[in-house]
Amino acid sequence: MLAVLILAAILFAAFALGGRWIQLHPERTVPKGQFIGPNTLGARLFRAQMAVLGTFMVFAGTTAAIFSLLSLLTSASVRLELMAKLIGVVAGVLAAIYVRKEARIRPESVSNSPNGWWP
């Protein structure tokens, strides 16, 4: 049981890191030349989709990883499980806020493709 929970925590942490990567590098998730310009409706919608998807992945991955690790300490106590879930949710929210701030600070990517622009 211990190995399963630790493996689950590692996989959930990798899921959260994937969400961070999606938010920081949305230009790598779409083919070059996909959009005509940076302010077209499709490009703005794509950036919004990547922000929502990445934020969800960071929140869910962090929450699940923290809960998986803290559930090792609960010993089938309902109150301790509730506290572990609450701590996991708070950590997930804080991680999602931090990554969104980090993504906003980064400069926008500049396309040098002759075929068009990608976000």
C-alpha positions as CSV (number, residue, x, y, z in Angstrom):
1,M,0.0,0.0,0.0
2,L,2.8,2.3,0.8
3,A,4.5,1.9,-2.6
4,V,1.2,2.5,-4.4
5,L,0.6,5.8,-2.6
6,I,4.1,7.0,-3.2
7,L,3.9,6.0,-6.9
8,A,0.6,7.8,-7.1
9,A,2.1,10.9,-5.6
10,I,4.9,10.9,-8.1
11,L,2.5,10.5,-11.0
12,F,0.3,13.3,-9.7
13,A,3.3,15.5,-9.3
14,A,4.3,14.8,-12.9
15,F,0.8,15.7,-13.9
16,A,1.0,19.0,-12.1
17,L,4.4,19.7,-13.7
18,G,2.9,19.0,-17.1
19,G,0.3,21.7,-16.4
20,R,3.0,24.1,-15.5
21,W,4.8,23.4,-18.7
22,I,1.7,23.9,-20.8
23,Q,1.1,27.3,-19.2
24,L,4.7,28.4,-19.6
25,H,5.2,27.1,-23.2
26,P,1.8,27.1,-25.1
27,E,3.7,27.8,-28.3
28,R,5.1,24.3,-28.2
29,T,1.7,22.6,-28.1
30,V,0.5,23.9,-31.5
31,P,2.0,23.4,-35.0
32,K,4.0,26.3,-36.5
33,G,1.9,28.6,-38.6
34,Q,-1.4,27.5,-37.1
35,F,-2.7,31.1,-36.6
36,I,-2.5,34.1,-38.8
37,G,-1.7,36.6,-36.1
38,P,-1.3,36.9,-32.3
39,N,-4.5,38.7,-31.7
40,T,-6.9,36.6,-33.9
41,L,-9.8,35.0,-32.2
42,G,-8.4,31.5,-32.6
43,A,-5.0,32.5,-31.1
44,R,-6.6,34.2,-28.1
45,L,-9.0,31.3,-27.6
46,F,-6.1,28.9,-27.8
47,R,-4.1,30.8,-25.1
48,A,-7.2,30.8,-22.9
49,Q,-7.7,27.1,-23.3
50,M,-4.0,26.4,-22.4
51,A,-4.3,28.7,-19.3
52,V,-7.5,26.9,-18.1
53,L,-6.1,23.4,-18.9
54,G,-2.8,24.1,-17.3
55,T,-4.3,25.7,-14.2
56,F,-6.6,22.7,-13.8
57,M,-3.7,20.3,-14.2
58,V,-1.6,22.1,-11.6
59,F,-4.4,22.3,-9.1
60,A,-5.5,18.7,-9.5
61,G,-2.0,17.3,-9.6
62,T,-0.8,19.2,-6.5
63,T,-4.0,18.4,-4.6
64,A,-3.8,14.7,-5.3
65,A,-0.1,14.5,-4.7
66,I,-0.3,16.2,-1.3
67,F,-3.4,14.1,-0.3
68,S,-1.6,10.9,-1.4
69,L,1.4,11.7,0.8
70,L,-0.7,12.9,3.8
71,S,-3.0,9.9,3.6
72,L,-0.1,7.8,4.8
73,L,-0.4,9.5,8.1
74,T,-4.2,9.3,8.6
75,S,-4.5,5.7,9.8
76,A,-8.2,5.5,8.8
77,S,-9.2,8.5,10.9
78,V,-12.1,10.5,9.3
79,R,-10.9,13.8,10.8
80,L,-7.3,13.3,9.7
81,E,-8.5,12.4,6.2
82,L,-10.6,15.5,6.1
83,M,-7.6,17.6,7.2
84,A,-5.4,15.9,4.6
85,K,-7.9,16.8,1.9
86,L,-8.2,20.4,3.1
87,I,-4.4,20.8,3.1
88,G,-4.2,19.3,-0.4
89,V,-6.9,21.7,-1.7
90,V,-5.2,24.7,-0.2
91,A,-1.8,23.6,-1.6
92,G,-3.4,23.1,-5.0
93,V,-4.9,26.6,-5.0
94,L,-1.7,28.2,-3.9
95,A,0.3,26.3,-6.6
96,A,-2.2,27.2,-9.3
97,I,-2.0,30.9,-8.3
98,Y,1.8,30.8,-8.3
99,V,2.0,29.2,-11.7
100,R,-0.5,31.7,-13.2
101,K,1.6,34.6,-11.9
102,E,4.7,33.0,-13.3
103,A,3.0,32.5,-16.7
104,R,1.9,36.2,-16.8
105,I,5.4,37.5,-16.0
106,R,7.0,35.6,-19.0
107,P,7.3,37.5,-22.2
108,E,5.2,36.4,-25.1
109,S,6.8,34.2,-27.6
110,V,7.9,35.7,-30.9
111,S,7.4,33.7,-34.0
112,N,10.0,33.7,-36.7
113,S,8.0,31.3,-38.9
114,P,7.3,32.5,-42.5
115,N,4.1,30.4,-42.4
116,G,2.3,32.4,-39.7
117,W,2.2,32.9,-36.0
118,W,1.7,30.5,-33.1
119,P,1.0,31.6,-29.6
